[in-house]
């Protein structure tokens, strides 16, 4: 896609975050949105090469709306200043709704790409399943975290939304206790893009998501255990 045009549009939107400006520039938005949709379609194609569960996802359902939900927000600006998408099995892009790992990426007006995978603030049943899975498959979790590609690309799971004390019922001395205390399980990275080289974007995303694949696989196994428990 035309990264420089998208970057310029998002910068201007940030400076003119109001409906009149947005309507006046709607033709620009429509063109860029179609280009982004094509990118998402291509990303899903690349994901499908190693993750069959998302091979037939609908790219339109992966896109996030540019409109912000301002009903309960102090910030009443009506539009997001990023283009973003999330890909998950069965087109359930919002982990808070369905549970399970998601591939996510966004482009902003500072020429940056942010991307990663995992479960951001999963619902309680998923949180319990993931924590239990860390205990029951400690070796598998360790292997996923130590995967060469994942460590090189992302480092480790982001330390965000962490409990001060271990959750009830978990051994404070467990080897993964610092991860068990987390409320989100996501790896991500930020990359400064070369706006003059848009062809590099798709290979970068494809390689980055493949590096996160071991963690995604491990998380999906937690879902299997959860379903078995419920049966």
C-alpha positions in Angstrom: 0.0 0.0 0.0 1.0 3.7 -0.3 2.6 4.0 3.2 3.6 7.6 2.7 0.1 8.6 1.8 -1.3 6.7 4.7 1.2 8.3 7.1 0.3 11.8 5.9 -3.4 11.1 6.2 -3.1 9.8 9.8 -0.9 12.8 10.8 -3.5 15.2 9.4 -6.3 13.3 11.0 -4.6 13.6 14.4 -4.4 17.4 13.9 -8.0 17.7 12.7 -9.8 15.0 14.6 -13.4 16.1 13.8 -16.2 15.1 11.6 -16.2 18.0 9.1 -12.5 17.3 8.3 -13.1 13.6 8.1 -16.1 14.0 5.7 -14.1 16.4 3.5 -11.3 13.9 3.2 -13.5 10.8 2.9 -12.3 10.0 -0.6 -8.7 9.7 0.7 -9.8 7.5 3.5 -11.8 5.2 1.2 -8.8 4.6 -1.0 -6.4 4.0 1.9 -8.9 1.7 3.5 -9.2 -0.4 0.4 -5.4 -0.6 0.2 -5.3 -1.7 3.9 -7.9 -4.3 3.2 -5.8 -5.7 0.5 -2.8 -5.8 2.9 -4.9 -7.7 5.5 -6.0 -10.1 2.8 -2.4 -10.8 1.9 -1.4 -11.2 5.6 -4.1 -13.8 6.1 -2.8 -15.6 3.1 0.7 -15.7 4.7 -0.7 -16.7 8.0 -2.5 -19.6 6.4 0.7 -21.1 5.3 1.6 -22.1 8.8 -1.7 -21.6 10.8 -4.6 -23.4 9.0 -7.1 -22.2 11.6 -7.0 -18.6 10.2 -6.6 -19.5 6.5 -10.1 -18.7 5.5 -10.7 -15.7 7.7 -12.7 -12.8 6.3 -10.3 -9.8 5.9 -13.2 -7.4 6.2 -14.1 -8.7 9.7 -10.4 -8.4 10.7 -10.5 -4.7 10.2 -11.1 -2.3 13.1 -13.3 0.6 12.5 -11.7 4.0 12.6 -14.6 5.4 14.7 -13.8 5.5 18.4 -16.4 4.5 21.0 -16.6 7.7 23.0 -19.8 6.9 25.0 -17.9 6.4 28.3 -14.6 8.0 27.4 -13.2 11.3 28.7 -11.5 11.7 25.3 -14.3 12.6 22.9 -12.2 12.7 19.7 -14.3 10.7 17.2 -11.6 8.9 15.2 -8.7 6.6 15.8 -5.4 7.7 14.4 -4.3 4.2 13.4 -5.2 1.6 10.8 -5.4 -1.7 12.6 -6.5 -5.3 12.2 -6.7 -8.5 14.2 -6.9 -12.0 12.8 -8.3 -15.0 14.8 -10.0 -18.3 14.1 -13.7 -17.9 13.1 -13.2 -14.2 12.6 -13.4 -13.6 16.3 -10.9 -10.7 16.4 -11.7 -9.6 19.9 -10.2 -11.9 22.6 -12.4 -10.3 25.2 -15.5 -11.7 23.4 -14.4 -15.2 22.5 -11.0 -16.0 24.1 -8.0 -17.4 22.3 -4.9 -15.9 20.7 -5.1 -13.2 18.1 -2.6 -11.8 15.5 -2.7 -8.0 15.7 -1.0 -5.2 13.8 -1.5 -1.4 13.3 0.1 1.5 11.4 0.2 5.0 12.8 1.0 8.5 11.6 4.6 8.4 12.9 5.7 5.9 10.4 5.6 3.0 12.8 4.3 -0.5 12.6 3.2 -2.3 15.8 2.5 -6.0 15.6 2.3 -9.1 17.8 0.2 -12.0 19.0 -1.4 -13.4 22.1 -4.3 -12.7 24.4 -4.8 -9.1 25.6 -6.9 -9.0 28.8 -8.6 -12.3 28.3 -11.9 -13.0 30.0 -11.8 -14.9 33.3 -12.4 -18.4 31.9 -9.4 -17.9 29.5 -7.3 -16.4 32.2 -7.8 -19.4 34.4 -7.2 -21.8 31.6 -3.9 -20.1 30.6 -2.6 -20.0 34.2 -3.5 -23.6 34.7 -1.8 -24.6 31.5 1.4 -22.9 32.7 1.4 -25.3 35.6 0.3 -28.4 33.8 2.6 -27.8 30.8 5.4 -25.9 32.3 8.0 -27.4 30.0 5.9 -26.5 26.9 5.5 -22.9 28.0 9.2 -22.7 28.7 9.9 -24.0 25.2 7.5 -21.6 23.5 9.1 -18.6 25.4 12.6 -19.7 24.5 11.9 -20.2 20.8 14.8 -18.6 19.0 12.6 -16.5 16.6 10.2 -15.3 19.3 13.0 -14.2 21.7 14.9 -12.4 18.9 11.8 -10.7 17.6 9.8 -9.9 20.8 11.9 -10.6 23.8 9.2 -12.1 26.1 5.6 -11.5 27.1 4.8 -7.9 27.9 4.7 -7.1 31.6 1.4 -5.4 31.7 -1.5 -5.7 34.1 0.3 -7.8 36.7 -1.0 -8.9 40.1 1.1 -8.0 43.1 0.5 -11.5 44.7 0.1 -14.9 43.1 -3.5 -15.8 42.2 -5.3 -18.0 44.8 -4.4 -21.7 44.4 -1.1 -21.2 42.7 2.3 -22.0 44.2 4.3 -18.8 44.8 7.5 -20.8 44.1 6.4 -22.1 40.7 9.0 -21.4 38.0 6.4 -19.4 35.9 4.8 -17.5 38.8 5.7 -14.1 37.4 3.9 -15.0 34.2 1.0 -16.6 36.1 0.5 -13.2 37.8 -0.1 -11.5 34.5 -3.5 -10.4 33.3 -2.5 -10.3 29.6 -0.3 -12.6 27.6 0.9 -10.8 24.5 4.1 -10.3 22.6 4.6 -7.3 20.4 7.2 -5.1 18.9 7.4 -1.6 17.3 9.2 -1.1 14.0 10.1 2.2 12.2 9.1 1.7 8.6 10.8 2.9 5.5 7.9 4.7 3.9 9.6 4.5 0.5 9.7 0.7 0.6 6.1 -0.5 1.0 7.0 -3.9 -0.4 8.9 -4.7 2.7 5.8 -4.5 4.9 4.1 -7.9 4.0 7.3 -10.0 4.4 8.0 -8.3 7.7 4.5 -9.1 9.1 4.6 -12.7 7.7 8.0 -13.4 9.4 7.0 -11.6 12.6 3.8 -13.6 13.0 5.6 -16.9 12.2 8.0 -16.1 15.1 5.0 -15.8 17.4 3.5 -19.1 16.2 5.0 -21.3 18.9 3.3 -19.2 21.6 0.0 -19.1 19.7 0.1 -22.9 19.4 0.7 -23.3 23.2 -2.2 -21.0 24.0 -4.6 -22.9 21.8 -3.8 -26.0 23.7 -5.1 -24.3 26.9 -8.4 -23.9 25.1 -8.6 -27.6 24.4 -8.1 -28.4 28.0 -10.8 -25.9 29.0 -13.3 -27.6 26.7 -12.4 -31.0 28.0 -13.0 -29.7 31.6 -16.4 -28.4 30.7 -17.5 -31.6 29.0 
